[in-house]
Amino acid sequence: MSPTTPTTPGPTARPPLIARPRPAAAPLPTTPAVRRAPAAPAAPAVTPSAVPAVRPRIEGDWFLLPAPRPEAPVRLFCFPHAGGDATAFTPLARALAPAAEVWALRPPARGGRSREPMPADFAALTAEVAAAIAPHLAPGRRAAFYGQSFGALLAYEVARALPADRRPELVVVAGAPSPAEWTERESKDLDAAELLRLTGLEELVSADPELVELALGGIRTDLAVSATYRHHPHPPLASALYALAGAEDPMLATTDLSGWAAHTRGAFDQLVLPGGHLLATVDRPGPVDLLTSLLSGRATADPSSGTATASTATASTATATATARATEEQPSW
């Protein structure tokens, strides 16, 4: 999790990545290999001249459409990091068009909702977001979730809270340990200023003390909510699930995110990408090639098909292995 940039609310050009096929009865290995994307030259900055001018739109209280594309075949709902706001996904929304229309979550207590209180705990936040998102997930309408850090956990829990016929076909989680491994810590033990630095966003706000305080306030709010999260065993999702880690992420104890395999009976894969804790930010679009490949190629599981790529027993073993390897105690944002 990490802060928002002030006033806004969010690594590299990569060759297209194709999702792992779903062979019948092909269980995940006990220790799935972590694929590492090759380093590539820095992606060019997204500029207004590089994309068609489309006016952003607010949908209700909870969503920002940074680049509305009603004709897009899929809606990608994006969940920001701790302290983050919806406008962090503006570069991603522009870069993904026309393959997908980005619907970025606008959490309370920041940005345009700065006067609205955050729900008291993680369960309440999950319920409110699920209620807000459900009307935009009509059966037959393709949808996917992308979340990073704190937003990755929220994206997963919201997907699980939705009715089965309104769950996304794909959930992509970045920079977060699996729910079973999410560290339970009191918010007072987490340093918001250190989190701002570790996420690489401090330099974006450091010139303005007022913006720094706004950023830190948003982080503290989300850390307090994060501290209330408790994982409870439950049936895995049928949605395909992809877990991403930045190769230089200073906040993950390990880039092995195979623990997420236990939380889906659909397709699963994990990938290490160049970058730090946050892949998509207000000045970087994030994993555009991967998301385009997954969304355009439909390299995902059909949530209603029930097709499994790994048994629950195998997935549980993978979770235990990943937990054992995470020997360093690190905060989970």
SULLINSUL-V73292 format. One record per pair of residues at least 24 apart in sequence whose ideal C-beta (glycine too) atoms are under 8 Angstrom apart, sorted by sequence separation. I is the first residue (numbers start at 1). J is the second residue. If there is no record, write none. Layout:
i,j
I,J
I,J
This chain:
i,j
14,38
66,90
76,100
78,102
80,104
87,111
105,129
144,168
147,171
152,176
192,216
195,219
240,264
15,40
72,97
74,99
75,100
76,101
77,102
78,103
80,105
85,110
86,111
129,154
133,158
137,162
143,168
144,169
145,170
147,172
148,173
149,174
239,264
241,266
243,268
245,270
247,272
252,277
14,40
67,93
72,98
73,99
74,100
75,101
76,102
77,103
78,104
79,105
85,111
139,165
143,169
144,170
145,171
146,172
147,173
148,174
149,175
150,176
153,179
236,262
237,263
238,264
240,266
241,267
242,268
243,269
244,270
245,271
246,272
247,273
248,274
249,275
250,276
251,277
12,39
13,40
66,93
67,94
71,98
72,99
73,100
74,101
75,102
76,103
77,104
78,105
80,107
83,110
139,166
142,169
144,171
145,172
147,174
148,175
149,176
192,219
236,263
237,264
238,265
239,266
240,267
241,268
242,269
243,270
244,271
245,272
246,273
247,274
248,275
249,276
250,277
12,40
13,41
65,93
66,94
69,97
72,100
75,103
77,105
126,154
130,158
134,162
138,166
144,172
146,174
148,176
192,220
195,223
236,264
237,265
238,266
240,268
242,270
243,271
244,272
245,273
246,274
247,275
248,276
249,277
12,41
13,42
69,98
72,101
125,154
129,158
133,162
134,163
137,166
147,176
153,182
236,265
237,266
242,271
244,273
246,275
12,42
13,43
67,97
137,167
246,276
11,42
12,43
13,44
69,100
70,101
126,157
130,161
137,168
192,223
246,277
11,43
69,101
122,154
126,158
130,162
134,166
246,278
267,299
68,101
103,136
187,220
190,223
246,279
267,300
56,90
67,101
127,161
266,300
267,301
67,102
122,157
126,161
244,279
266,301
65,101
66,102
187,223
65,102
187,224
190,227
264,301
266,303
65,103
66,104
64,103
65,104
187,226
63,103
64,104
187,227
63,104
186,227
265,306
266,307
268,309
63,105
64,106
185,227
265,307
266,308
267,309
268,310
51,94
54,97
62,105
63,106
184,227
244,287
265,308
266,309
50,94
51,95
59,103
62,106
100,144
265,309
46,91
52,97
61,106
184,229
265,310
51,97
105,151
184,230
244,290
182,229
265,312
268,315
46,94
58,106
242,290
46,95
105,154
182,231
261,310
149,199
262,312
180,231
264,315
61,113
179,231
198,250
199,251
242,294
263,315
198,251
261,314
262,315
58,112
240,294
261,315
262,316
9,64
61,116
77,133
195,251
262,318
277,333
261,318
262,319
261,319
240,299
259,318
240,300
258,318
259,319
75,136
239,300
240,301
258,319
75,137
239,301
238,301
258,321
259,322
238,302
239,303
258,322
259,323
178,243
238,303
257,322
75,141
77,143
79,145
84,150
171,237
237,303
238,304
256,322
62,129
75,142
76,143
77,144
78,145
79,146
80,147
81,148
82,149
84,151
238,305
10,78
74,142
75,143
76,144
77,145
78,146
79,147
80,148
81,149
82,150
171,239
173,241
238,306
254,322
63,132
73,142
74,143
75,144
76,145
77,146
78,147
79,148
81,150
82,151
170,239
171,240
172,241
173,242
174,243
175,244
238,307
256,325
10,80
62,132
63,133
74,144
76,146
80,150
81,151
167,237
169,239
170,240
171,241
172,242
173,243
174,244
175,245
256,326
9,80
10,81
61,132
62,133
80,151
167,238
168,239
169,240
170,241
171,242
173,244
174,245
175,246
254,325
60,132
79,151
150,222
167,239
170,242
172,244
174,246
254,326
63,136
78,151
79,152
153,226
253,326
10,84
160,234
164,238
175,249
253,327
254,328
9,84
79,154
177,252
253,328
4,80
9,85
79,155
150,226
153,229
175,251
176,252
177,253
200,276
236,312
253,329
8,85
9,86
10,87
59,136
160,237
175,252
199,276
200,277
201,278
253,330
3,81
9,87
10,88
77,155
159,237
181,259
199,277
200,278
204,282
252,330
2,81
3,82
4,83
8,87
9,88
10,89
79,158
178,257
180,259
198,277
199,278
204,283
236,315
251,330
1,81
2,82
3,83
4,84
5,85
8,88
10,90
159,239
177,257
201,281
251,331
1,82
2,83
3,84
4,85
10,91
156,237
176,257
178,259
200,281
1,83
2,84
5,87
8,90
10,92
177,259
178,260
180,262
251,333
1,84
5,88
180,263
4,88
173,257
178,262
179,263
156,241
178,263
173,260
77,168
171,264
81,175
9,104
9,106
125,225
9,110
9,111
149,251
175,277
8,111
118,221
122,225
175,278
7,111
110,214
118,222
121,225
122,226
175,279
123,228
174,279
4,110
118,224
119,225
122,228
174,280
226,332
4,111
110,217
118,225
121,228
122,229
156,263
226,333
109,217
110,218
120,228
122,230
83,192
109,218
223,333
110,221
83,195
109,221
174,286
82,195
83,196
174,287
107,222
172,287
81,199
172,290
172,291
172,294
170,294
170,295
149,277
149,278
148,278
170,300
148,279
169,300
170,301
83,215
148,280
169,301
83,216
85,218
169,302
83,217
84,218
146,280
169,303
83,218
168,303
82,218
83,219
167,303
195,331
82,219
83,220
10,148
83,221
148,286
181,319
195,333
83,222
164,303
165,304
180,319
82,222
164,304
82,223
178,319
181,322
190,331
181,323
189,331
180,323
82,226
178,322
146,291
181,326
183,329
185,331
2,149
183,330
185,332
1,149
2,150
183,331
1,150
177,326
183,332
1,151
144,294
182,332
144,295
181,332
177,332
144,300
176,332
176,333
175,333
153,332
150,333
149,333
92,280
3,192
91,280
96,285
91,281
95,285
89,280
91,282
94,285
100,291
3,195
88,280
90,282
91,283
96,288
99,291
100,292
2,195
3,196
88,281
91,284
92,285
95,288
99,292
1,195
2,196
88,282
91,285
92,286
87,282
91,286
96,291
100,295
2,198
3,199
5,201
81,277
92,288
96,292
99,295
2,199
81,278
99,296
3,201
6,204
2,201
5,204
6,205
92,291
96,295
5,205
3,205
6,208
78,280
6,210
7,211
6,211
5,211
6,214
6,215
4,214
5,215
4,215
34,245
36,247
3,215
3,216
4,218
3,218
76,291
3,219
2,219
1,219
76,295
1,222
19,240
34,255
74,295
1,223
34,256
73,295
19,242
34,257
34,258
1,226
31,256
32,258
31,258
32,261
28,258
28,261
35,269
37,271
40,274
11,246
35,270
36,271
37,272
39,274
34,270
35,271
36,272
37,273
34,271
35,272
37,274
32,270
34,272
45,283
46,285
28,268
43,284
43,285
22,266
22,267
43,288
20,267
19,267
20,268
20,269
19,269
82,333
81,333
17,271
14,273
14,274
12,273
11,273
12,274
11,274
12,275
11,275
11,276
10,278
11,279
10,280
10,281
10,282
17,289
11,284
14,287
16,289
17,290
8,282
10,284
15,289
16,290
19,293
2,277
11,286
14,289
18,293
19,294
2,278
5,281
10,286
13,289
14,290
16,292
17,293
5,282
16,293
19,297
18,297
20,299
22,301
19,299
18,299
19,300
28,309
27,309
28,310
26,309
27,310
26,310
27,311
30,314
22,307
23,309
28,314
32,318
22,309
27,314
28,315
30,317
31,318
30,318
29,318
28,318
31,321
30,321
2,333
1,333
